[in-house]
Amino acid sequence: MKKRFASLWFPHLKTDWLTVCKPHLQNIPFVLSIAAQGRLIVSGSNLLAEQVGVHSGMAIADARAFIPSLKIINEQAGLAEKLLHSIAEWCIRYTPQVALDTPDGIILDISGCTHLWGGEAAYLTSIVSKFRQHGYEVRMGIADTIGAAWAVAHFGHEDIIINEQAQSVDIMVILTPLLDILTPLFRISSVQLMT
């Protein structure tokens, strides 16, 4: 039997969870913060904050420059891992082999499982729709290898199934726009190294 893998990526895992727990945050730009090297750092931002330019790793002071009314919430220690463990346990209904892809993903070995849902497309739709119904933004990719599934979940423009035995062709078609963006950056880096 051919091995098949699914990668689930939750780009706003921690902030989606907080929004589910506290619905009044749904229309407010907010971030989670942690203390690092003597300053407060953004450890997660919701979509509203991200659309204005606030992102993980940014100093809270800089984030407030983008959004003066930004709501800052201290992150609970180990929150992402706890959430991923819960999600992984829930995913056992879809496959017996689930692995954490910290800090914001899950890997499923779906070999021999998808026929129970009527095929890979129905399998993908079932999983993604359940998470979205519960308020989580999720992207999913299915492919012959973990790396390919991960890549299309993170860089594809939608939930994607890479056809069996056609992985190298399909992944190049999907990721070519990304390569077009990155290629000039690599050229700039190599020019700077030479000077």
N, C-alpha and C positions, 0 to 999 in steps of 0.2 A: 504494500500500500504506500502510495506517495505521501510524504509528509507535507502538511499544510499548517500555516501559523497565522494567527490574527494578532494584531497589535491595537490596543485601545489607548488613545492619548486623551487626557483631560487637561486642556490648556489652562483652565481656571479652576482646578480641582478644589483648592482650599476656599476660594471666594465663592464658588458655586455652592459648596456645602454650607457656608455661613449664610448665604442668601436663602437657601432652603430652610435653615433653622430660624432665620430672622427675616421674614418676607419684607419688612419695612425698608431693608437695605437694597431692594431690587432696583430702585430708580435713583440711587445715590452713588456717586463715584466714591469708592473706598479702597483701601489697601490694608494688607497685613504687614506688620513691622516686627523686626527682630533687632536686637542690639548686636553690633559687630564692630570691633576695633574702635570702640569709644563713640560710636554714632549709631543712629537709627537708620536701618536699611529697609527698603521695600522687599518683602519676601513673597508677596503675591498681590496682584491687582485684579479688580474686576474689569469686565469689558468696557464699562463706561470710562474708567480711569485710563485704561490702555489706549482707547481711541483718541485721547488727548495727548498721549505720549508718555504716560507714566508706566514704568515696567519694573520687573524684579531686578534687584541689584542697585537700583537708584537710591540715592540718599533721600530720606524723608523731606529734608529741607528743599531739595531740588524739586521733588514731587509737588510740594506745596506751592512752588513758584508757578507750576503749570495750572494747579487747581487750588486756589486759596481756601476754599471750603471743603477740601478733601477730608474725608473721615478716616482716621487712623485707628486701627484695632491691633492690639498686641496679639501676636500669633501664639497659640498654645504649643508647647514643646512636643515634638513628635506627631503633629497633626496629620501631615501628609501620609506618614507610614500607617497610622491608625486607619485613615480613610481607605488607603489602598488595600490593607488587610481585609477590611469589611467588603470592599468591592470584589476582591479575589474570592472570598468565601461565597459571595452571591453568584459569581460567575461559574462556580462548580456545577450549577444546573446546566451549563452549556458544554462543558468538557471537564474531565477529571484532572487535567493537567494545566494548572494556572501558575504563573510566576509574576512576581512584582517587578516592575520596571521603574524603580524610583528615579526621580521624585514625583512623577505624574502619569504613570502608565501601568498597563497590565499586558502581559503576553499570554496568549492561549495556544496550546497545541490542539488544533481542531481536526487533526487527522481522524477520519472515520466518524466524525460527529455530525457534520452538516446535513447529511441525508435525512436525519431525524426532523429537520425543520423544512425539508423540501429543497435543499441545495444551499450553496454559499450565499446567494443573494438574499434569500429569505432569512437565513441565519444572521447575516449582517444587519438586516433591517430590524429583526426582532431585538437584538442586543442594543443597537443604537437608539431605537425608538423608546425602549424601556428607560434608558438613562435620561434621554431628553424629556420624557414625561415627568421624571422626578427632578427636573431642573438642572441637570448637568450638561454642559457642552462637552461633546465627545466626538472624536474622529477615529475611524477604524480603517485598517488596511488588512487585506488578506493576501498572502503570497506563499511561495514554496520555501522561503527562508525567513528567519526572524528579522534579519537586517532589512530585507526588502519590504516586509510588512510594516516594520517600524518607519522606514523612510517614506512610504506612501501615506501612512497615517499622519506623520509630522509635516510633510511637504506637499502632498497632493492637495488639490483644491476641493476635494469632496471625499466621501467614503469610497474606497476603491478596492476592487478585487483584481489581482493580477492573475491572468489565466495560467493554468498549469502548463509547464513546459515552454512558456513564452515569456518568462520572467525578464530576461535581459532586454528584449525588445520593448516590452510594455513599460518597464521602469525607465528606460531612456526617453520614451515619449513623454512620460509624466514629469520627469525631472529636468528635461531640457530647458524649460523656462528658468529654472533655478540656476542651472549651469551658465546660462546666458548672463545672469545677474552676477554670479560669483567670479567668472573668468576675468573680467577687468580688474577685480579686486586682487586676484592672485598676481596679475601682471604688475600692479602697482607695488605690491609687497616685494616681488622679486627685483624690481627696479631699485627700490629703496635699499635692499640688501646689497646690491652691487655698488652703490655709491659710497 
